[in-house]
Amino acid sequence: VFFRFHQRLQRSSCRPCTMSKTVSWSELSKHSSAQDCWVALHGKVYDVTQFLAEHPGGAKVIAKWAGGDGTKSFDAIHPKTMMQQLSPETFIGDLDETTRPKEAAGAAVAEEMVLPPIQTCLNSYDFEAVARKRMQKENLDYLTSAADDEVTFRENSNVFSRVWLRPSILVNIKEVDTTCNMLGAASSFPAYVSSVALGKLYHPDGECGLAIGAEKIGIPFAIPCMGSNTFDEIKSVATGNPTRWLQLYVNPDREKALDMIRRAEAIGTEALLITVDAPVFGKRERDRRNKVEVAPVNQKS
């Protein structure tokens, strides 16, 4: 849907830019309504008024950044290459960063300062606690919510906590080897990085960061079909020949499903993890309350 949206951007006829190629923050802030919507993205200002109604994620996703800088929100969903698909006619000019209000410029700096030293995070619960403090509520809810009353979601955690490991007694544990074979792939540890949609909602590196980490410690990485990074971007961060799988929602249009499989295969993906328990979209109530509507970039339509 995003690809179709940007094709419409390129076909549409916005009014030509007649103002200076440098836009001050005060000028940007004047265009702050749905009827006159300018948005700054990566230091460049665009007039997106004509496209609010057509935006696949809904008009409100863009309109809330009208007259301001929507870069962080944009990056949470789109790959960097998406900027190249914006029509030249939507471009107004370069944002004059020297005119940005100090409070707006300092907000990002203040946010970065709340990260504790990583050595203080001793287990996964510690990382989760940090994430809950740093992440936007909408993004956190998208990551941690489940269908309806989330009963099954909670039970999944409860069941996992009831799995016990039986120790071996009086054996030599001077050297422990955790390597194993997982679904035909060598792994340094009996675990893999599971597919999580829209990785940039949680970290600017998105799926690329997960791919780097998985390769570094030698475990498989499952690429989500609803990712924030393109397959080519994920491929570009590989330094060797890492094990990568593709999580796939089988599109009713089999040609689209085959297209995704072929593109994943082209970057060295070795296997498919097919999701079979989602014949319909779940009623994710926390998402609905937040009115979060997102669209993947790895799916073409």
C-alpha positions as CSV (number, residue, x, y, z in Angstrom):
1,V,0.0,0.0,0.0
2,F,2.9,2.4,0.7
3,F,4.3,1.7,-2.8
4,R,0.9,2.4,-4.3
5,F,0.6,5.6,-2.3
6,H,3.9,6.9,-3.5
7,Q,3.1,6.1,-7.0
8,R,0.1,8.4,-6.6
9,L,2.4,11.0,-5.1
10,Q,4.4,10.9,-8.3
11,R,1.4,11.1,-10.6
12,S,-0.3,13.9,-8.7
13,S,0.1,17.6,-9.5
14,C,1.0,19.6,-6.5
15,R,1.5,23.3,-7.0
16,P,5.0,24.2,-8.1
17,C,7.3,25.5,-5.4
18,T,7.6,29.2,-5.8
19,M,9.3,30.2,-2.5
20,S,12.9,30.1,-1.4
21,K,14.7,26.8,-1.2
22,T,15.4,27.5,2.5
23,V,12.5,27.2,4.9
24,S,12.6,28.6,8.4
25,W,10.9,26.8,11.3
26,S,8.5,29.7,11.7
27,E,7.4,29.4,8.1
28,L,7.0,25.6,8.4
29,S,4.9,26.0,11.5
30,K,2.4,28.2,9.7
31,H,1.3,25.2,7.6
32,S,0.0,23.1,10.4
33,S,-3.5,22.0,9.4
34,A,-5.0,19.2,7.4
35,Q,-5.9,21.8,4.7
36,D,-2.4,23.2,4.5
37,C,0.0,20.5,5.7
38,W,3.8,20.9,5.4
39,V,6.1,18.3,7.1
40,A,9.8,18.2,7.5
41,L,11.6,14.9,6.9
42,H,15.3,14.6,7.3
43,G,15.9,18.3,7.0
44,K,13.7,18.8,3.9
45,V,10.2,20.3,3.8
46,Y,7.3,18.7,1.8
47,D,3.8,19.8,1.1
48,V,1.7,16.6,1.7
49,T,-1.7,18.3,1.8
50,Q,-3.1,16.5,-1.2
51,F,-2.2,13.1,0.0
52,L,-3.6,13.0,3.5
53,A,-6.8,11.4,2.4
54,E,-4.9,8.8,0.4
55,H,-2.3,7.8,3.0
56,P,-2.7,4.1,3.7
57,G,-1.9,4.7,7.4
58,G,-4.7,7.3,7.7
59,A,-4.6,11.1,7.5
60,K,-4.0,11.6,11.2
61,V,-0.7,9.8,11.1
62,I,0.7,12.6,8.9
63,A,-1.5,15.5,10.1
64,K,-0.3,15.3,13.7
65,W,3.2,16.4,12.4
66,A,1.8,19.2,10.2
67,G,3.9,22.3,10.6
68,G,6.7,20.3,12.3
69,D,9.3,17.6,12.0
70,G,7.9,14.1,11.3
71,T,11.3,12.4,10.7
72,K,11.2,10.2,13.8
73,S,7.7,8.9,13.0
74,F,8.5,8.5,9.4
75,D,11.7,6.5,10.1
76,A,9.8,4.2,12.4
77,I,7.8,2.8,9.5
78,H,9.7,3.5,6.3
79,P,13.1,2.4,4.9
80,K,15.5,5.3,4.1
81,T,15.1,4.5,0.4
82,M,11.4,5.5,0.6
83,M,12.5,9.2,0.5
84,Q,13.6,8.8,-3.1
85,Q,10.1,7.9,-4.1
86,L,8.6,11.3,-3.1
87,S,7.6,13.4,-6.0
88,P,9.8,16.4,-6.7
89,E,6.7,18.5,-6.9
90,T,6.0,18.0,-3.2
91,F,9.4,19.4,-2.2
92,I,9.3,22.9,-0.8
93,G,12.8,23.5,0.4
94,D,15.6,22.7,2.9
95,L,14.8,23.3,6.5
96,D,16.9,26.0,8.1
97,E,18.1,24.1,11.2
98,T,19.5,27.3,12.8
99,T,15.9,28.5,13.2
100,R,14.6,25.3,15.0
101,P,13.3,26.2,18.5
102,K,15.8,25.2,21.3
103,E,13.1,23.1,23.0
104,A,12.5,21.1,19.8
105,A,16.2,20.5,19.3
106,G,16.9,19.6,22.9
107,A,14.1,17.0,23.2
108,A,16.0,14.3,21.3
109,V,19.2,15.0,23.3
110,A,17.3,14.7,26.6
111,E,15.7,11.4,25.5
112,E,19.1,9.9,24.6
113,M,20.4,10.7,28.1
114,V,17.9,8.4,29.9
115,L,19.6,5.2,28.8
116,P,21.2,3.4,31.7
117,P,24.6,1.7,31.3
118,I,24.0,-1.6,29.5
119,Q,25.9,-3.5,32.2
120,T,23.1,-2.7,34.6
121,C,20.7,-4.7,32.5
122,L,21.2,-8.2,33.9
123,N,18.3,-10.0,32.2
124,S,15.6,-9.6,29.6
125,Y,13.2,-8.1,32.1
126,D,15.7,-5.2,32.7
127,F,15.8,-4.4,29.0
128,E,12.0,-4.5,28.9
129,A,11.8,-2.1,31.8
130,V,14.1,0.4,30.0
131,A,12.1,0.0,26.8
132,R,8.8,0.8,28.7
133,K,10.3,4.1,29.9
134,R,11.8,5.2,26.5
135,M,9.3,4.0,23.9
136,Q,6.3,5.9,22.8
137,K,3.1,4.4,24.2
138,E,1.6,3.6,20.7
139,N,4.8,1.8,19.7
140,L,5.1,-0.1,22.9
141,D,1.5,-1.2,22.7
142,Y,1.9,-2.4,19.2
143,L,4.9,-4.5,20.3
144,T,3.4,-6.0,23.5
145,S,-0.3,-6.2,22.8
146,A,-2.4,-9.2,21.8
147,A,-5.9,-10.0,20.7
148,D,-9.0,-9.3,22.7
149,D,-8.4,-9.6,26.5
150,E,-4.9,-11.0,25.9
151,V,-5.7,-14.2,27.9
152,T,-3.8,-16.4,25.5
153,F,-0.9,-14.0,25.5
154,R,-0.6,-14.2,29.3
155,E,-1.0,-17.9,29.3
156,N,1.9,-18.2,26.8
157,S,4.2,-16.6,29.4
158,N,2.8,-18.7,32.2
159,V,3.4,-21.9,30.2
160,F,6.9,-21.0,29.4
161,S,7.6,-20.3,33.1
162,R,6.5,-23.9,33.9
163,V,9.2,-25.4,31.7
164,W,12.0,-26.7,33.9
165,L,15.5,-27.8,33.0
166,R,16.7,-31.1,34.5
167,P,20.4,-30.8,35.5
168,S,22.9,-33.5,35.0
169,I,24.7,-34.4,38.2
170,L,28.4,-35.3,38.7
171,V,29.5,-34.5,35.1
172,N,32.4,-32.5,33.9
173,I,31.2,-29.0,33.1
174,K,34.7,-27.4,32.7
175,E,33.9,-26.8,29.1
176,V,30.3,-26.3,27.9
177,D,29.3,-26.5,24.3
178,T,26.0,-24.9,23.4
179,T,26.2,-25.3,19.6
180,C,23.4,-27.2,18.0
181,N,21.6,-27.9,14.8
182,M,18.3,-26.0,14.4
183,L,16.0,-27.0,11.6
184,G,19.1,-27.9,9.5
185,A,21.1,-24.8,10.4
186,A,24.1,-24.5,12.6
187,S,23.5,-22.3,15.7
188,S,25.8,-21.3,18.5
189,F,22.9,-21.6,21.0
190,P,19.5,-23.3,20.8
191,A,17.7,-20.0,20.1
192,Y,17.0,-17.8,17.1
193,V,15.9,-14.2,16.7
194,S,12.2,-14.4,16.0
195,S,10.4,-12.2,13.5
196,V,8.9,-9.0,14.9
197,A,7.1,-6.6,12.6
198,L,8.1,-3.0,12.0
199,G,11.4,-3.1,13.9
200,K,12.0,0.7,13.5
201,L,9.1,1.3,15.9
202,Y,11.4,0.1,18.7
203,H,14.9,1.1,17.5
204,P,16.1,3.2,14.5
205,D,18.2,0.3,13.2
206,G,15.1,-1.9,12.8
207,E,15.6,-5.4,11.4
208,C,19.1,-4.5,10.3
209,G,20.2,-4.2,14.0
210,L,18.7,-7.6,14.7
211,A,20.4,-9.1,11.7
212,I,23.8,-7.8,12.8
213,G,23.3,-9.1,16.4
214,A,22.2,-12.5,15.2
215,E,25.1,-12.9,12.9
216,K,27.6,-11.7,15.5
217,I,26.6,-14.4,18.0
218,G,26.0,-17.0,15.3
219,I,22.3,-17.7,15.6
220,P,19.6,-17.7,12.9
221,F,17.5,-14.6,12.2
222,A,13.9,-14.7,11.0
223,I,13.1,-11.8,8.8
224,P,9.5,-10.5,9.2
225,C,7.6,-10.0,6.0
226,M,6.1,-6.9,7.6
227,G,9.4,-5.2,8.2
228,S,10.7,-1.6,8.4
229,N,13.8,-2.4,6.4
230,T,13.9,-3.7,2.9
231,F,15.4,-7.1,2.1
232,D,18.3,-5.3,0.3
233,E,19.0,-3.2,3.4
234,I,19.1,-6.4,5.5
235,K,21.4,-8.1,3.0
236,S,23.8,-5.1,3.1
237,V,24.7,-5.5,6.8
238,A,25.8,-9.1,6.4
239,T,29.6,-9.6,6.8
240,G,29.6,-13.3,6.1
241,N,27.0,-16.0,5.2
242,P,24.5,-15.8,8.1
243,T,21.5,-18.1,8.5
244,R,18.3,-16.2,7.6
245,W,14.7,-17.4,7.4
246,L,11.6,-15.6,6.2
247,Q,8.4,-15.4,8.2
248,L,5.6,-15.3,5.8
249,Y,1.9,-14.5,5.9
250,V,0.7,-16.1,2.7
251,N,-1.0,-13.5,0.6
252,P,-4.3,-14.6,-1.0
253,D,-2.8,-13.3,-4.2
254,R,-0.3,-16.1,-4.7
255,E,1.8,-14.1,-7.2
256,K,2.5,-11.5,-4.6
257,A,3.5,-14.2,-2.1
258,L,5.8,-15.8,-4.7
259,D,7.3,-12.3,-5.5
260,M,8.2,-11.9,-1.8
261,I,9.6,-15.4,-1.6
262,R,11.8,-14.8,-4.7
263,R,13.1,-11.5,-3.3
264,A,13.9,-13.1,0.0
265,E,15.6,-16.0,-1.7
266,A,17.7,-13.5,-3.7
267,I,19.4,-12.2,-0.5
268,G,20.2,-15.7,0.7
269,T,17.2,-16.6,2.8
270,E,17.2,-20.4,3.3
271,A,13.8,-21.3,4.6
272,L,10.2,-20.1,5.2
273,L,8.5,-19.9,8.6
274,I,4.8,-19.8,7.5
275,T,2.3,-18.2,9.9
276,V,-0.8,-20.4,9.9
277,D,-2.7,-19.2,12.9
278,A,-3.8,-15.8,11.5
279,P,-6.7,-16.4,9.0
280,V,-8.0,-13.0,10.1
281,F,-6.5,-10.1,11.8
282,G,-6.6,-10.2,15.5
283,K,-8.7,-7.7,17.4
284,R,-5.8,-5.9,19.1
285,E,-7.7,-3.7,21.4
286,R,-4.8,-1.6,22.7
287,D,-3.8,-0.8,19.1
288,R,-7.4,0.2,18.3
289,R,-7.5,2.5,21.3
290,N,-4.3,4.1,20.1
291,K,-5.7,4.2,16.5
292,V,-2.4,2.8,15.3
293,E,-2.6,2.0,11.6
294,V,0.7,0.9,10.0
295,A,1.7,-0.7,6.7
296,P,4.7,-2.9,5.9
297,V,7.3,-2.0,3.3
298,N,8.3,-5.5,2.3
299,Q,4.8,-6.2,0.9
300,K,4.0,-4.7,-2.5
301,S,0.4,-4.0,-3.7
